[in-house]
Amino acid sequence: MNVLITGGAGYIGSVTAELFLNNKHNVIIYDDLSTGFLKLVDKRAKFVKGSILNYSLLCKTIKENKIDLILHLAAKIVVSESVRKPTLYHKVNVNGTANILKAMEKLHVNKILFASSAAVYGNIKKSVITENSIKKPCNPYGETKLIGEQLIKNHKKTHKNFNYVCLRLFNVAGASDSGKYGLLKIKPYLLIPCINDSFRLNKEFNIFGNNYKTIDKTASRDYIDVNDIAKAFFLSSSYVNKKSGIFNIGNQKGSTVKQIYDEACKVLKKKPNFIYKPNRPGDPDNLLASNQLAKKELKWKPTHSIKQMILADYKYRNKNL
């Protein structure tokens, strides 16, 4: 297939692109490099620098490369920033998705894989979240992802040959198994890279909030390795030929911030050095995936442990930053 990956110069995009390329697909990376890196663009892929808000360039890229499938990963994704800049998040995440669907309609492309988020569920009371759980985002980022899903579902209603897969990704971690791709951000926002950087740079680590309704009062999340996410997208590229669906992609195992920190200390043989800070706005107590539907429909399962995620990220950031 000719596969267009928006946001393909980013963390998840680069690892996913590598997997598609390894399986002999033609990959076109479309990224404005606002948060992505040229270093993360595989030399086997074609690169187009462009924004998903640029409708004419999207159309030109899709047409010239005879695109069969779009993997839509490009988005603004930092929860705390979305609280400060809700209009920006709506503009990029909602208008950008609408632009892609409009371009697909014009050029008769009928398959899309969409990177959604666990943030669509919000501060849910259930211990394990299924795809049918109530969606009540508690921050603008989650709201924009839910709107993106709805735009795609609405497109399906009026285009019979159109199919989609939305993957609700939980908390990503790790680096590619090849060691070539990982999180390059100098100031990361994801937990495991932040913990690893506190050790790499010999800095005190901040744990935001110690009054959550969890076992140790720090926020609990479901962490999933970036290679397992890439595999979910790859399996979805076959599924979408015949069906549409929405799937949670997580480990179905919750870990609190403090548990992850303690595991990193153990794995990396480091002494604890942290303090508690106030809760960040918009952060729910628990987010834990049920991944049973993805296992059943996509024939997917997570294969990487928390220990592997910590070690792979630490090794990658040490080498590349």
C-alpha positions as CSV (number, residue, x, y, z in Angstrom):
1,M,0.0,0.0,0.0
2,N,0.8,3.7,-0.3
3,V,0.4,4.9,3.3
4,L,0.3,8.5,4.3
5,I,1.2,9.1,8.0
6,T,0.4,12.5,9.3
7,G,2.6,13.3,12.3
8,G,5.0,10.6,11.1
9,A,8.1,12.6,12.2
10,G,6.9,12.3,15.8
11,Y,7.4,9.6,18.5
12,I,4.6,7.2,17.7
13,G,4.6,8.1,14.0
14,S,8.3,7.2,13.5
15,V,8.0,3.8,15.2
16,T,4.9,3.0,13.2
17,A,6.4,4.1,10.0
18,E,9.4,1.8,10.6
19,L,7.0,-1.1,11.0
20,F,5.1,-0.4,7.8
21,L,8.4,0.1,5.9
22,N,9.8,-3.2,7.2
23,N,6.7,-4.9,5.8
24,K,7.4,-3.5,2.3
25,H,4.7,-0.7,2.2
26,N,5.4,2.7,0.7
27,V,5.3,5.3,3.4
28,I,4.8,9.1,2.9
29,I,5.5,11.1,6.1
30,Y,3.4,14.3,6.3
31,D,4.5,16.6,9.2
32,D,4.9,20.3,9.8
33,L,7.8,19.6,12.3
34,S,6.2,21.8,14.9
35,T,6.8,19.0,17.4
36,G,8.4,16.3,15.1
37,F,12.0,15.9,14.0
38,L,13.6,15.2,10.6
39,K,15.9,12.8,12.5
40,L,12.9,10.6,13.1
41,V,12.0,10.3,9.4
42,D,13.1,6.9,8.1
43,K,15.3,7.3,5.0
44,R,13.2,4.8,3.2
45,A,10.1,7.0,3.5
46,K,9.2,10.1,1.4
47,F,8.9,13.2,3.5
48,V,6.5,16.2,2.9
49,K,6.7,19.1,5.2
50,G,3.2,20.4,5.7
51,S,0.4,21.2,8.1
52,I,-2.9,19.3,8.3
53,L,-4.5,22.8,8.2
54,N,-3.1,23.2,4.6
55,Y,-6.0,21.6,2.6
56,S,-4.5,22.2,-0.8
57,L,-1.1,20.6,0.1
58,L,-2.9,17.6,1.7
59,C,-4.8,17.1,-1.6
60,K,-1.7,17.5,-3.7
61,T,0.2,15.0,-1.5
62,I,-2.6,12.4,-1.5
63,K,-3.1,12.7,-5.3
64,E,0.6,12.7,-6.3
65,N,1.4,9.6,-4.1
66,K,-1.8,7.7,-4.9
67,I,-2.5,7.2,-1.3
68,D,-4.5,4.0,-0.3
69,L,-4.6,4.5,3.5
70,I,-4.2,7.4,5.9
71,L,-2.8,7.1,9.4
72,H,-3.8,10.3,11.1
73,L,-1.4,10.8,14.1
74,A,-0.8,14.6,13.8
75,A,-2.2,16.5,16.7
76,K,-1.6,18.7,19.7
77,I,-1.4,16.3,22.6
78,V,-0.3,17.9,25.9
79,V,-3.2,17.9,28.4
80,S,-1.9,20.8,30.5
81,E,-1.3,23.0,27.4
82,S,-4.8,22.2,26.1
83,V,-6.2,23.7,29.3
84,R,-4.2,26.9,28.7
85,K,-4.8,27.0,24.9
86,P,-8.2,25.3,24.1
87,T,-8.7,27.3,20.9
88,L,-5.4,26.2,19.5
89,Y,-6.2,22.6,20.3
90,H,-9.6,22.8,18.6
91,K,-8.1,24.5,15.5
92,V,-5.4,21.9,15.0
93,N,-7.1,18.7,16.2
94,V,-10.6,19.3,15.0
95,N,-10.2,21.4,11.9
96,G,-7.1,19.4,10.9
97,T,-9.1,16.1,11.0
98,A,-12.0,17.7,9.1
99,N,-9.5,18.8,6.4
100,I,-8.2,15.3,6.1
101,L,-11.7,13.8,5.7
102,K,-12.5,16.5,3.1
103,A,-9.4,15.7,1.1
104,M,-10.1,12.0,1.3
105,E,-13.6,12.6,0.0
106,K,-12.3,14.7,-2.9
107,L,-9.7,12.1,-3.9
108,H,-11.7,9.0,-3.2
109,V,-9.5,7.6,-0.4
110,N,-11.7,5.4,1.8
111,K,-9.6,4.1,4.7
112,I,-8.3,6.0,7.7
113,L,-6.7,4.9,11.0
114,F,-7.1,7.6,13.7
115,A,-4.9,8.0,16.8
116,S,-7.5,8.8,19.5
117,S,-6.8,8.9,23.2
118,A,-7.9,7.5,26.6
119,A,-8.5,11.1,27.4
120,V,-12.0,10.8,25.7
121,Y,-13.2,9.0,28.9
122,G,-12.3,11.7,31.4
123,N,-12.4,11.0,35.2
124,I,-14.4,7.8,34.9
125,K,-15.5,5.9,38.0
126,K,-15.2,2.4,36.6
127,S,-12.1,0.4,37.5
128,V,-11.7,-0.9,33.9
129,I,-12.7,1.2,30.9
130,T,-14.4,-0.5,27.9
131,E,-15.0,1.1,24.6
132,N,-18.7,1.5,25.6
133,S,-17.9,3.4,28.8
134,I,-19.2,6.9,29.2
135,K,-17.1,9.5,27.3
136,K,-16.8,12.6,29.4
137,P,-13.4,14.3,28.7
138,C,-12.2,16.5,31.5
139,N,-9.8,18.6,29.4
140,P,-9.8,20.3,26.0
141,Y,-7.4,17.7,24.5
142,G,-9.8,14.9,25.3
143,E,-12.7,16.9,23.9
144,T,-10.9,17.4,20.6
145,K,-10.1,13.7,20.2
146,L,-13.8,12.8,20.9
147,I,-14.9,15.3,18.3
148,G,-12.4,13.8,15.9
149,E,-13.9,10.4,16.4
150,Q,-17.4,11.7,15.8
151,L,-16.3,13.5,12.6
152,I,-15.0,10.2,11.3
153,K,-18.1,8.2,12.3
154,N,-20.3,10.8,10.7
155,H,-18.2,10.6,7.5
156,K,-18.9,6.8,7.5
157,K,-22.7,7.4,7.6
158,T,-22.6,9.2,4.3
159,H,-19.9,7.2,2.5
160,K,-20.7,3.5,2.3
161,N,-17.3,2.4,1.1
162,F,-15.5,4.3,3.8
163,N,-13.9,2.4,6.7
164,Y,-12.1,3.6,9.8
165,V,-10.3,2.3,12.9
166,C,-9.9,4.7,15.9
167,L,-7.4,3.5,18.4
168,R,-7.8,5.0,21.9
169,L,-4.2,5.0,23.1
170,F,-3.4,4.9,26.7
171,N,0.0,6.2,28.1
172,V,2.8,5.5,25.6
173,A,6.4,4.6,26.7
174,G,9.6,3.0,25.5
175,A,11.5,3.2,22.2
176,S,11.5,1.2,19.0
177,D,12.9,-2.4,19.4
178,S,15.5,-1.5,16.7
179,G,16.7,1.4,18.9
180,K,16.4,3.9,16.0
181,Y,13.3,5.8,17.1
182,G,12.0,7.2,20.4
183,L,11.0,10.3,22.2
184,L,13.5,13.1,21.2
185,K,11.9,15.9,23.2
186,I,14.3,17.7,25.5
187,K,11.5,18.6,27.8
188,P,9.2,15.6,27.8
189,Y,5.6,15.5,29.1
190,L,5.3,11.7,29.3
191,L,5.9,10.1,32.7
192,I,8.6,7.5,32.0
193,P,10.9,9.9,30.0
194,C,10.4,12.5,32.7
195,I,11.5,10.0,35.4
196,N,14.4,8.9,33.3
197,D,15.6,12.4,32.7
198,S,15.5,13.2,36.4
199,F,18.1,10.4,36.8
200,R,20.1,11.1,33.7
201,L,20.4,14.8,34.6
202,N,20.6,14.2,38.4
203,K,17.6,16.4,39.1
204,E,14.8,16.1,41.7
205,F,11.6,14.6,40.2
206,N,8.2,16.2,40.7
207,I,5.2,14.0,41.4
208,F,2.1,16.0,40.7
209,G,-0.5,15.2,43.3
210,N,-0.7,12.9,46.2
211,N,-4.4,13.1,47.1
212,Y,-5.8,10.9,44.3
213,K,-8.2,8.1,45.0
214,T,-5.6,5.4,44.4
215,I,-3.5,2.9,46.4
216,D,-0.7,5.4,47.2
217,K,-2.6,8.6,46.4
218,T,-0.7,9.3,43.2
219,A,-2.5,9.2,39.8
220,S,-2.9,5.7,38.2
221,R,-2.5,5.1,34.5
222,D,-2.3,2.3,31.9
223,Y,1.1,2.3,30.2
224,I,1.6,0.8,26.8
225,D,4.8,0.3,24.8
226,V,5.3,2.3,21.6
227,N,6.1,-0.9,19.6
228,D,2.8,-2.4,20.8
229,I,1.0,0.7,19.6
230,A,2.7,0.5,16.2
231,K,1.7,-3.2,15.9
232,A,-2.0,-2.2,16.7
233,F,-1.9,0.3,13.8
234,F,-0.3,-2.3,11.5
235,L,-3.0,-4.9,12.3
236,S,-5.7,-2.2,11.9
237,S,-4.4,-1.6,8.4
238,S,-5.8,-5.0,7.4
239,Y,-8.9,-4.9,9.5
240,V,-10.0,-1.6,7.9
241,N,-10.2,-3.2,4.5
242,K,-13.5,-4.8,5.5
243,K,-14.6,-3.3,8.8
244,S,-14.7,-0.2,11.0
245,G,-14.1,-0.1,14.8
246,I,-12.9,1.7,17.9
247,F,-10.5,0.0,20.2
248,N,-8.7,0.7,23.5
249,I,-4.9,0.1,23.2
250,G,-3.5,-0.5,26.7
251,N,-2.0,-3.1,28.9
252,Q,-5.1,-3.6,31.1
253,K,-2.8,-3.1,34.1
254,G,-2.7,0.1,36.1
255,S,0.4,1.6,37.7
256,T,0.5,4.7,39.8
257,V,3.1,7.4,39.3
258,K,4.9,6.3,42.5
259,Q,4.9,2.7,41.5
260,I,6.5,3.6,38.1
261,Y,9.1,5.8,39.9
262,D,9.9,3.0,42.4
263,E,10.3,0.5,39.5
264,A,12.7,2.9,37.7
265,C,14.8,3.3,40.8
266,K,15.0,-0.5,41.0
267,V,15.7,-1.1,37.3
268,L,18.2,1.7,36.9
269,K,19.7,1.2,40.3
270,K,19.1,4.8,41.3
271,K,18.4,6.4,44.7
272,P,15.0,8.1,45.0
273,N,15.0,11.9,44.8
274,F,11.5,13.3,44.4
275,I,9.0,15.8,45.9
276,Y,5.2,16.1,45.7
277,K,3.7,19.0,43.9
278,P,0.1,20.1,43.5
279,N,-2.2,18.2,41.1
280,R,-2.2,19.3,37.5
281,P,-5.5,20.7,36.2
282,G,-7.6,18.2,34.2
283,D,-5.9,15.0,35.5
284,P,-8.3,12.2,36.5
285,D,-7.6,9.7,39.3
286,N,-7.6,6.5,37.3
287,L,-7.4,5.5,33.6
288,L,-7.2,1.8,33.0
289,A,-8.0,0.1,29.7
290,S,-10.0,-3.0,28.9
291,N,-8.1,-4.3,25.8
292,Q,-10.3,-7.4,25.2
293,L,-12.0,-6.0,22.1
294,A,-8.6,-5.3,20.4
295,K,-7.4,-8.7,21.3
296,K,-10.6,-10.3,19.8
297,E,-11.0,-8.2,16.7
298,L,-7.5,-7.1,15.8
299,K,-5.7,-10.2,17.1
300,W,-3.5,-7.8,19.0
301,K,-1.9,-8.1,22.4
302,P,0.7,-6.1,24.4
303,T,4.1,-7.8,24.6
304,H,6.3,-5.3,26.5
305,S,6.7,-4.8,30.3
306,I,7.1,-1.7,32.3
307,K,10.7,-2.7,32.9
308,Q,11.3,-2.9,29.2
309,M,9.7,0.5,28.6
310,I,11.9,2.1,31.2
311,L,15.1,0.6,30.0
312,A,14.4,1.2,26.3
313,D,13.6,4.8,26.9
314,Y,16.5,5.4,29.2
315,K,18.9,3.9,26.7
316,Y,17.4,5.8,23.7
317,R,17.5,9.2,25.5
318,N,21.0,8.7,26.8
319,K,22.2,8.0,23.3
320,N,20.3,10.7,21.4
321,L,20.0,13.7,23.7
